[in-house]
Amino acid sequence: MEKSCSLLIHFDKGTPALANEIKEALEGNDVPAKVDAMKKAVMLLLNGETLPQLFITIIRYVLPSEDHTIQKLLVLYLETIEKTDSKGSVLPEMVLICQNLRNNLQHPNEYIRGVTLRFLCRLNEVDIIEPLIPSIMSNLEHRHPYVRRNAILAVMAVYKLPQGEQLVADAPEKIENVLTTEQDPSAKRNAFLMLFQCAQERAVNYLLTHVDRVSDWGELLQMVVLDLVRKVCRTNKGEKGKYIKIIISLLIVPSAAVVYECAGTLVSLSSAPTAIRAAANTYCQLLQSQSDNNVKLIVLDRLNELKSSHREIMVDMIMDVLRALSSPNLDIRRKTLDIVLELITPRNINEVVLTLKKEVMKTQSGELEKNGEYRQMLIQAIHSCAVKFPEVASTVVHLLMDFLGDNNVASAIDVVVFVREIIETNPKLRVSIVTRLLDTFYQIRAARVCSCALWIIGEYCLSLSEVESGIATIKQCLGDLPFYSISEEGEANDSSKKSQQINSTTVSSRRPAVLADGTYATQSAASETVFSPATVVQGSLSTGNLRSLLLTGDFFLGAVVACTLTKLILRLEEVQPSKVEVNKATTNAILIMVSMIQLGQSSVLPHPIDNDSYDRIILCIRLLCNTGNEVRKIWLNSCHESFVTMLSDKQLRETEEIKAKAQISHSQPDDLIDFYHLKSRRGMSQLELEDAVHDDLKRATGEFVKDENDANRLNRVLQLTGFSDPVYAEAYVTVHHYDIVLDVTVINRTKETLQNLCLELATMGDLKLVERPQNYTLSPESSKQIKANIKVSSTETGVIFGNIVYESSNVLERTVVVLNDIHIDIMDYISPAVCSDAAFRAMWAEFEWENKVAVNTVIQEEKEFLDHIIKSTNMKCLTALSALEGQCGFLAANLYAKSVFGEDALVNVSIEKQADGKLSGYIRIRSKTQGIALSLGDKITLKQKGGS
């Protein structure tokens, strides 16, 4: 059987000491050897050994020792040994230690007294403690504060014992007297704690008597005062006003711990705007004054909670919260930006954007190694601000366009996506954005950024000058044609050498160069690289960014270039009156496209052009050769319309998410509303009046309505035994974030009294039983409520199983009733969440655990099956609704959820409709941990057929 333990020491079981060796060391006169032997004895006792033969040896040779270390170990030994027999009576030999304890309590050395008093705090045997009561009480007046503070704790421990009130009936009165005269902060705190836990009325009276001096008390005592205030206000809400004044007075004390606890207490007790504003101010001050990053993250969590429940007040604090960006820690900066973005209003948007602009400019210094990542976060924040408030876009878009050529590709992609969205939502900025983009296009180095920038140029270059500038910019970045040339090596040599080809990039003039082996090759004047016959053509930055990217084999970018040129030529036909200029531009564009195809089909590059890019470029060539009105309409109008639809879908999704986050409250028709205007205001402070108003408003809007109705509660009741069993049991399961509470109802259905009835539980998975339920006695046909707490440490499906064991008078042996298993559902721990497509792809590539589930369902519609999976897994569909519309026989969608432990769950659904009408495909789950991937896969396998 497991026993309660108040001592925990690490013990390596490699070579356990023998009892005889320990006994010899204890009998000797060597003090270090005795210390080592005592340590071994204590560790063996903690690990299940009994060592009864050592007790008399320790009484004879260790008890008389004056060494402080030995005396401390002796106390630990006495705490660890078994002091009662199987019936609960104190062992006779314990009488031997009573006299020693009394002597120690009267010892001239204060350390010996203090250690002994600390030991008595963990002693539960009344027979041992009773003779020591006079000595314990006398130590309350000892000259040394170390003895006094431990004596107070010993008195509190004795008073809490089942018979404690009889042993020390006058303890609260004596401790109150000590509290009045005590000067030591720790002893004073212990005395107030004793009154708080054992005689609460005395503690309250003392607090209210000295209410003006609370801010001058020590930090330890102030923390206990806050605990008392929280407890009193929860039990008696009517007296909340006078205690809140105490809390507000403590908000200005120098201790950061007290101030933090004050703010938390204030928020939990009051909803008045004055109280919430004071708490928010306190958190913001802690955010600035504390250097520990962990403290800052905790404070930001508290501010985030305030933002959810008191947004109007937090809006005024937005600039104070933004000051946390001065921290170099990325987690703090990210959390700060997340809070700020939800507090933006038309009144503060200009200040916020100005601050973010300053932070962006600071990242250009390059002093910190993570500047690129921080810049990306700032760009995304500015993007959010500009989408919500388009009028600020003009102040930031040109600054951000300087980062299109950023070495951090993710940051540059965020900038170009931001520019693409702003140029559509802010028509007034179109001309300036296009002009700036054409001027800075040559700085772009990333293929994805180039592709997006080219799309912007093709869609938004509308005037004649813009179209001509766009075509000229693309031609300049591509360089001279062709993209490669074949030069002959050593023209003066024989014909066999003439057949050798040497590849080099031709940009302008060429000159001969001598290779390492002494042969000749031509070299471009604009290129710094010389290529031997065996090397692959590479473009240098000086030849233009598009050229260098094309020569790496990126033909998707080549297809984008071809499409952009096609759009520009089609628009040139509309705005250019001269047909000669149009024909000239068309010819040059076709020449560029043919050169790209020629490059892709040559042996210069290791990989030929892909079929999709080839077909796209050929389509552009054919289109320029023969243009019809319908095709012109598709290229110049339809693409733009699709983009507008995509933006509107995105805005619709964001609006739905905001609505989903908003708290939906309903009040019942017969709910009571107190009209505070009709109440007596005599003696009420402004804070109490505000609190009354706020509570009435919350009650009127239904915020006090219970989270669950009775029907939902019944769904969580599980039957554990059969109706024919002598003991009937059922459990109501409550799942919190980090623990599970089982409220088990046990009914004795027999006519006999059941003795020593115990609910024995065990768990499988990452579940851990916190405490073992006690034994109970059940009279005939009576019931008992038993609570069991189970700790959860990760997101995965767990199982709780167990038995009910009891004894009855008729049966000599114990009876066991096996309980039904309780399965803990993973759905209780994950909730829908949102992330960007880029973040989803990054996590998908990073996570190592994947579970692949084959689709096996009776559902025949793709969208219906997807909706069923979303409902069954409690996940959020990241794929836009417009992408899921239509009947094409295929469907692919990404789902995302987050667990309460911060774990990410990614799901990709890919399904196809077969000729027979059935759906086939796979559902792939990825996560960082194995448990969530397996549990989610089991859930989908169970639910995908369309069952409940």
N, C-alpha and C positions, 0 to 999 in steps of 0.2 A: 504493500500500500504506500502511496506517496504521502509525504509529510510536509507540513508547512516549513519553509526555510527563510530565515531573514539574513542569511550570510551566503555570499557567492564568491568562491575563489577558484581560479584556474588550477587544474591539477593534471599533470602528465602521468598517465597510468603505465608508462613504460617499465619502470622498475620500482614497484611499491615497496616501501620500507617494511621490515618485519617488526612485529610487536615487541619481541625480545630486544632488538637493537634500540628501539625507542626507549624501552624501560631502563636499559643500562645507561643510556645518555642522560635520562632524567635523574637517575640516582647519583650521578657524578657531581663534581663541584665546578665543572667547566661551564661558565655561563653561555658562551656562544653555542656550545653543543646542546645545552638545554633549550635554547631558543629554537635551534634547528629541529630538535626532537618534538617540541610542542607544535611547530608548524606542520610537521609530517602527521602528527596525531590528529590535528584539526582537519587536515585535508582528507585523511582516510575516513574520518567520521562523516564528513560531508558526502563522501562517495559510497556510503552504505555500510561501511565496517562498523562493528559495535565496540570492540576493544574494551571489554569489561575489566580485564586484568590491570589496566592502567590507572583506574580511578584511585585506588588506595595509594599507589606510588605517587600520583600527582598531589594527593592530599598531604602526604608525608614530606615530599622533597621539593615540591614546586610552590605550595601554598605559603610557606614561610619566607620565600625569596623577596628581597627588597628591590630587585631590578624592575624598572618600569616596563621594559619590553616583555619580560616574562609575565608580569601581572596583566598586561594587556592581552597576551595570548591565553592566559588562564581564563580571563573573562570570555574570550571567544570559545574556548573549550567548554566552559560551563553553559554557554548559550547553545552549543551544538549537541551535547549529550542528551539522552533521553532521561527526563526527570520524573516520569510517572510510569506506573505499571499498566497492564492491559485494561484495568478497570478505571483508570483515571486517577488513582490515588498516588500521592507523592511517595517516591521511594524512600525507605528509612535512611539510606546513606546520605540523602540530601540535607539531613540535619547537620552533618559535618561542615557543610559550606555556609550555613546560615550565620554561624558565629564569625567566620572569616569575612563575610559580606558586611556584618555589623562593624567589625573592626576597621574595614576599609572605609566605611562611611564616616568613621571618626578619626581617620588617619591624618596626621599633621600635614602630609603632602597633598596639595589641591588636585594634582593630576590623578592620583589614586582615587580620590573621592569622585572626581568627575567621570572617570572611566567606569567606576562601579555604578554610578547613577545612570549612565547611558545603558549599561547592561540591564538594569532593572526596568528600563523602558520596554524591553523586549521579553520580559518575563511574564508569563500568564498564570503561574501557579500561586494561588492565593495563600496556601499554607506556608510557602517560603517567604512571601512578601509581608505577611501580617506582622511578624515580629520586628520587621525593619521600619515600620511606619514612623515611629518617633525619631529615628535617626534621619530618615528622609526629610521630615518636616523641619528638623533643626538646621539642615543645610540650606534652607531658604534664606537664612540670615547670615550665611558665611561671608567673610570679608572679601573673598575672591569672586569676580563675576563669572568665571568659568564654572565654578561649583554651583553658583546660584542658578545659572541658566539651565544646567543639566538637572538640578533638583526640581525646577518648575516642570520640565518635560517628564520627569519621573512621577511627579504628583499627577500630571494629566493622564499618563498611562495607567496609573493605579485607579484613578477615578473612572476611567472608561471600562474597567473590568466589570463583569456581571455583578459582583458584590462590592464594587468600588465605592458606591455612595455610602455603604455602611462602614467601610474601612476608613475613609477620610471624608466624613460628612461636612466638615467645615472648610474643605479645600477651596471652593470658589471665593469664600470670604477672605481667607488668608492670601490667596493669589491676588485678589483685588487690592488688598493692603500693600502687597509687594509692588504691584503695578504703580501705585500712587507714589511710593518712595524710591523706586528703582531708577538709577541713572544710566546703567549700561544699556546700549541700544538692543543688543541681542537678547539679554534677559528680559527687557521690557517687551520685545516682540513675542517671546515665548509665553510671557504672562498673559498678554492680550489674546494670543492664540488659544491658550487654555480656556479663557473665559468665552471666547467665540465658539469653541466646540463643545464646551461643557455647561456653560451658564450664559446663554446668548443675551439675556436681558441685562445682565451686569455689564457685558461688553458694550451694548448699545448705550446704556446710561453713561458709561465712562466716556464713550465717543462724543455723545451730545453735550456732556459737561465741558469737554475740552475741545469743542469744535473750532474755536478760534486759533488753536495752537497746532492743528493737524499738519499744516504745511511746514512746521518746524521739526516735526518728528523725523526719526531716521527712516531710511529707505525700506528696511525690512519691516518695520511696523506699518508704514504706509501701504505696503503690499497686502498685509493682513487686513487692514482697514477696508481696502477695496474689495477683498473677498467677502467681508462681513456686509458691506453695502449691497453687493450683488445678491447675496442670500436673502437679506431682509426685504429688499425691494421686490424680489420675485414672490415672496410669500405675502407681502402686504403692499400692494401697489398704491394704496392711498397715501402712504407716507413718502412717496418717491421724491417729492419736491425738496424736502429739507436735506435729503442725502445727495441729490444732484448738486446742490450748492457746495457740499464737501468735495465732490469730484472736480468741479470747476476750479475750486481753490487749489487743488493738487496739480492742475495742468501747468502751473508755472514753476514747479519745483525743479531743481537741477538734475535729478536722476532721470535718465532716458527710459529706464525700465518702468518706473512709476508712471511717467507721462504716457507711455505707450498703453499700459494697462488702463489708465484713466480714460483715454480716448475710446478704447474698446468697450469699457463699462458704460460710458456715456451713450454710445451708439446702441448698445443692447437694452438700455433702460428707457431711452427717450427718443421720440421721433420729431421733436420740436426743431424747427430750422436753426434756432440759436445754438442748440446742443450739437446738431450735426455739423454746423459751420465751425464750431470750436474744435470738434474732433478732427475735421478735415484739415484745419489750420495746424493742429498738432502733428498730424501725420506728415504734412508738407515740411514742417520744421525739422522733424526727425529725418526726413529724406535728404535734407541739406546738411544736417549736422553730423550724421553718422557716416563713418568711412567704411564700415563693414558691408560688403556687397550682399551678404545673406540678409542682413537687417533691412537693407534697401528693398530687396525683393519681397520680403514679408510685408513691409509697409506698403509697397505698390499693390500687393494682393488686397490689403485692407482698403486702399483707395478704390480699387476695382469693384469691391463689394459695395462701397458707398455710391459709386457711379451707377450701379444697377438699381439701387433703391432710392437714391436721392440725387438724381441727375441735375435738377435745376440748381442745387447748391454747388455741386461739383463743377458746373460750367464756369462759375466765378473763380474757381481755383485753378483753371487750366494753365495759366502762365507759371504758377508755382510748381505745378507738376512737371511742366516742360523743363524746369531747371535741372531735373534729374538726368537730362541728356549730357550733362558735363561729366558724368561717370564714363570711364573708358570701357566698362563691361558691356558686351553686346546684349546679354540677356536683360539687363536693366534698361538699356536703350529700347530694345524691342517691346518690352512690357509697357514702358512709358508711352511710346508712340501708339500702341494699341489702345491705351486708355484715352489719350488725347484725341484720337481720330473719332471717338464716339461722343466727344464733348464739344465738337465744333458747331458754332452757330454763326449767323450772319454778323453778329456783334464782334466776335473774336477771331473770325477767319483771317483777317488781314494781319493781326499780330502773330498768329500761329504760323502763317506762311512766311512772314518775314523772319521769324526765328529759324524755321526749317531751312530757308535760303542761306542764312548765316552759317548754319551747321554744314550745309553742302559745301560752301566755300572753304570751310575749315578742313574738309577732307582732302582738299587739293594739296595741302602742305606735305603729305606723304610721311609724316612723322610716325604714325602708328601702322602696324602691319595689317590690321583689319579695317583700314579705311575704306577699301573697296566694298566690303560687305556692309559697312555702316552707310556708305553712300547709296547702296542699293535700297536699303531700308528707308532712307530719307526720300529717295525718288518715288518709291511706292506710296509713301505717306503723302507727298505733294500731289501725286496722281489722284489719290483718293479725294484730297481737298479740292482739286480742280474739277473733278467730276461732280462733286456735290455743289460747288459754287463756281460756275464757269467764269464769273467775272474776275477771278484772281489768276486765271490761266495766263493772261498777258504779262503778268509780272514775273512768271517763273519759266515759261516755256523756252525763252531764248537763253536763259542761264543753263537750263538742263541740256540744251542741244549742244553745248560745248563738250558734253560727255558721250556723244555718239561714238567717238573713237576711243573710249575708255578701254584700258587693258582688261578690266573686269567685264567679261562678256555679258554676264547676267545683268549687270548694272546698265550696260549699253542697250540691251534688249528692252529693259523696263523703260528707258528713255524714249526709244523709238516707238514703242507701243503707246506710251503716253502722248507723244506727238501725233500719232495716227488718230487717236481718239479726240484730241483737242482740236485738230484741224477740221474735224467734222462737226463737232458741237459748238465751235466758235468761228463762224464764217468770216467775221471781221479780221481774224488773225491769219486767214489763208495766205494772203500775198506775202506778208512778212515771214511766215513759217517756210513757204516754198523758197523764197529768196535765200533765207538763212540755210536751209537744207542743201540747196545747190552749192552754196559757198563752202559748206563743211563736209560735203559728201566724200571728198577725196581722203578725209581723215579716218573714215570707217574702215576697220580691219576685220570685223567678224562677218562671216557669210550670212548668218541669220539676220543681222542688223542691216546688211546691204540689201537683202531681199525685201524686208519691210520698207526700207527707205525708197527703193525702186518702185514699189507699189504706190507709195504716197506720191512720188513724182509722176507716175503714169496716170493717177486718178485726179490730181489737183492742180496740175499745170494746165491752165485754161486759156490764158491769153497768148498771143503770138510770140511775144518776147519770152514768156515762161516756157513755152513748148520748145522754142529754138535753143534756149539755155539748157533745158533738160537734155535734149539730144546731144548738144555739144559737150555737156558734162560727162555723159555716158561714154561718148567716143573718146574723150580725153582720158578717162579712167581705164578704158580698154587698150589704149595705145595704138600703134600702127599695125596694120595688117600685112601679111598673115601672122597668126599666132606662133608659127614655127617655120623654119626653113631648112632645106637640105643643102648643105655645102659640101664640096668635095675636098678631100684631104690630099695635099701634095700634088698640085696640078702638073708639076714638072716630072712627076714619077711615071712609072709604066702604067699600062691600062688596068692591071690587076689592082693597083692601089686606088685608081680612080673610082672603082666600084664601091669603095667604102664611104659611108655617109656619116656625117657628123652633125648632130642636132645642136642648134643654137637659137636663141630668141633674137629675132630681128626687129628692132624698134626704129632706128634711124640709120646712120652710116655704120659700115662694118670695117674692121681692120683685122689683119692676121695676128694670131697669137701662137706662141710656142708652148706645147703641152709638156708635161713632165717627162714623157718618153721621147721627146725630140721631134714629134710630128707636128703638123700645122693644123690649126682650126680657125674658123672665123669667130669673131666676138662682137656682140652688139655694143655700140657706143653708149647706149643708155643703160646697159646691164653690167653689173659688176661680176657676173658669174660666167665662167667658161665651161662648156660642156664637152665632155669626151663622147665618143660614139656609144659608150655603154651607159651613160648617165641619162636620167630622166630630166626633161625640161622643167625648170622651176622659174617662177617670176620673182623679181625683186620688187621691193616697195617703190623704188624709183620709177618702175614701169607703170604704175597705177594700181590701185587696190583691186579693181575688178579683174585686171589681167593676171595679177599674182594669184588670186583665188581660183580663176579658171584653170591656170596651169598646174594647180594641185589636183585637178580632176573633179571639181565641184560643178557638174553640169546641171544640177538643179538650179543653181544660181544663173547658169547660162540660159536656161529656159525662162527664168524670171526677167533677165535682160531682154530676151527676144519679145516677151509679152509687153514689157514696158515700152520698148521701141515701137511696137505695133500700135499700142494705144496712142503714143505721141504722134505717129505718122497719121493715123486716122483723124486725130484732133487737128493736126496741121492742115489737112485737106479742108477742114471747116473754116479755119481762121486765116489761111494764107491764100491771097488772091492769085499769086503767081504759080501757075502749073509747073513751070520749069523748076522752081525751088522745091516744090513738092516731089516731083519726079527725082530730082537729085537726092533729096533726103531719103526717099524710098529705096533708091538704088544702093545708097550707102548702108542702110539698115539691112537690106537683103544680103549684101556682101558680108556684113558682120555675122549674120546668122549662118551663112554658108561656111564661113571660116571656123565658126565654133563646131559645126558638124564635122568639117574636115579634120579639126584637131581631135575630136572625139573618136573618129574612125581610124586615125593614124596609129602607128606603133610607138609614137613618141611617149605617150603616157602608159603607165602599167595597166590601167583599167580603161576599157573603152566606154563610150557614152552609153548610159542606160536607155532602155526602150522608151520609158515615159518622157524623159527629157527630149529624146530624139523626135518623138511624135509631136511634142508640143512645139518645138522649133520649126518642124516641117509645116505644121498648121499655120504658124505665123507667116512663113514664107508664102504659102498658098493664098493666105488672106490678103497680103500686100499686093499680090499679083492680080487678084480678082476680088474686089470688095463689093458686097451687096448691102443693101440698106438694113436688112434684118440682122445680118452679122454685125454691122456697125453698131446697131442698137444694143446688141448683146454685150459687145466689148466696152462700149462707152457708158452704158446706163445700168445694165443688169448687175455688173460687179459692184458698183456703188450702192445700188439698192440692197444687195445682199449684206453689205457691210453695215448699212443703216439698220437693217433687221437684226443683225447680230448685236449691235449696241443696245437696241431697244430690249432684246431678250435679256441681256446682261443687267440692264437697269431694272427690269421686271423681277429678275431673280433676287437682286439686292433688296428691292422693296418688300418682297415676300419674306426674306430673311429677317428684316427689321420688324415686320408684323408678327412673325413667329416668336421673336424674342420678347415682344411687348407682353406684359402680364395681362391676361384676360381675367377680369374679376366680375363676379356676379353676387348680388346680395339677395337674400330671400325676402319676400314681401312682408313677412311679419317680424323681421329683425328689428331689434331695439336700437334707437338712435337717441343719444343724450344731447340735448340742446344746451351747450355750455353757456349761451347768453342768459339763460334763465337760472344758472347756478349762482350761488353766493360766491363773490370774488374776494371776500374778506380773507386776508392772510395769504392769498395766492400770488406767487411771483409771476413775472412776465413769462418765464420759461414754463411754468406749470400751465398757464393759460394757453400758450402755444401748443403744448403737449396735448391738452384736452381737445383743442381744435383739430389737431392732426389725427388723433385717435378717432374722432368722430368722422372725419373724412374717409379714413381707411375703412371704418365700419360701414359707412354708407356706400362705398364703392366695392365692398365685398372682399377686402384684403384679408379679413379675419376668418373667411370661410375655410373649412377644413380642406386639406388637399385631396382626400379620398372620400368617396361616398361609401355607403354601406355595401353596395354591390361589389365594388372593387376590393373591399376588405374581405368579403366572403370568398373571393377568388383565390386569396392567399392562405386560406385555411386548408391544411392537409391532414387527412386521416392517417394516423400512425398504427392503430391496432384494429382488429375486427370487432364487430358488435357482439360476438359471442365470447370474446375474451373476458376473463374476470376483471381485468383492468382496461378501461377504455381511455385512449389518449388521442388528442389531436393538437396540431401546432399551428400557430399563426406566425408566418415568416415575415419579418421586417428587414429589408435590405437597405443598409446605409452605405456610404461610400467605402468605408474601410472595415466595416464589421457587419455581422448578421446577428439579429436578435431572434431567438426562438422562444415564443411565449407558449409553453406547453400546458394544456389543461389535462389533468389526470383524474379520472373518476373511478372510485371503488364501487364495482357493481355487485359485490358479494355482501353477505350478511355478517362477515367477520371483520375484525380489525386487522389491518395490514401494517406490519411493523418493518422498520428499516427499509422502507420503499425508496429506491434510488433510480434516477434516470441516468443510465450509462451511455455516453455518446462517444463516437469516434468519427474521424473525418478522413477523406481521401482527396488528394489534390492540394492546392496551396491554401488550405483552410486549417486553422489552429484553434482548438478549444481554449478559451481564456481561463475559465475556472470550472472546477468539478462541482456539479450540483450536490447538495447535501442529502442526508437521509431524512425521511419524513415518516410520520405515523398517520395512517388514514383510517378514520372510523368508518363503519358500514355505510355505504351509499353516499359518502361525502366526496368532495372534489378538492383539488389543490392546483394552484397556478405555480408552475416552475419556469423560471427564466434561465436561458443559457445564452452566453455571448460567444460568438465565434469570430475570430480575426481573419480578414482576407488580405492576402499579400500580393496577388496578381490576378489578371483578368483571364480566367479559364473556368470551365465547367467543373464544379466540385460536387462531391456526394457526402451527405451526412447520414450515418447509420448508427444503430445502437439497440439497447434493450432496456426494459424495465424489470428490475429485480426487487423482490420483496419476500418477507417471511410472514407466515400465519401460524396461529396456535395449533391447527390441526396437522399441518405438514412440518416435519422436522427439517427437511431440506429447503433451500431457497428456491423460489419459483422464478423462472425467467420467461418474460414475454418479449418476443422479437418484434421490433418496430419496422414499419415500411421505410424504405430509403427516401431521403429528401434530396432531390437534385436541385442544385443552385444553377439558375439559368444565367448564361453569359450576357443575355440581353439586359440584365439589371445593372450591368457595369459599363455598357457602351452607349453613347448618345451620338446623334447626327452632328457632323461638323463640316466646316467648309475650308478648302484650301485652293490655291491657284493651280492651274494645269501644270505649270513648271514645277511647283513644289511636289505635286502628285508624282510626276515623272521622276523627279530626283529621289523621292522615297522609294518608288517602285524599283529603281536601279540599285538602291542601297540595301534594302531589306533582303535578308538571306533565307527566311523561312517562307516557303510557298506551299499551299495546299490546292490541288487541282481537282475540282469536282465536275464530273460529267453531268450534263443536263439530262434529266429523266423525269418528264412531267406529262400530265394529261392536258395541260393548257396548250392551246393551239395558236394563240396570238402572241406575237413577240412583246408588244407593249404591256399586255396584261400580265405576262410572265415576269417582266421586269418590275412592274408595280408590286406584284406578289413578293418578289425577293426583297424589295426595299422595305415593305411592311414587315416581313418576317425577320429581317436582320436589324431593323431600327437604324438604318444608314441613310446618308444623304446622297442623292444622285448629283454628280458634278457635271454631267453632260447636259448641254442646253436642250430645252424642250424642242426647239426648232430642228435640232439634229436628230431627234427621235421620231419626228412626224413622217407620215407617208407609209406606203406598203411596198417595200422593196425586197422582202424576204430575208433581210439581214438586219442585225441590230448589235451595236457595241456600245457599252456604257461603263463609266467609272463610278464607283460608290466609295464613300469615305465616312469613317466614324472615328471617334476618339474615346478612350476609356477613362475612367475616373483616376487612373494611375498615370495618365499622360501618354499611354501607348497609342500608336496609330494603327488603324485597321484599313487596308486597301483591298478593294474587290473590283475585278474586271469581269463583266458579263459579256460574252461573245456567243451569239446564237444565230442559227440559220433555220429557215423553214424548209423542210424536205418536200419532195413531190407528193408524198402521201399525207401532207398536212401536219405532220409531227415536227416538234422542235428538237434540234440537236445542237451541240456545242459544248462549251466549257465555262465554268465559273472559277476563276483563279483568285485566291486569297493570299495576300502577302502581309507580313508583319515582322517586327524586329524580334519578337519572342515566339517560341514554338506553341505555347499554350493557347494564345488567342487565335492563331492560324488553325489549329486542330479543332478547337471548340466551335469556331465560326463555321468551319467546314462541316462538322457534325450537325450543326443547327440547320444549315442550308440543305444538306442531304435529307434531313428529317422533314423539312417544310416545303421543299421545292415541288412536290407532286400536287400541291394545291390544297393540302390538308390544313386543319386549323392549327 
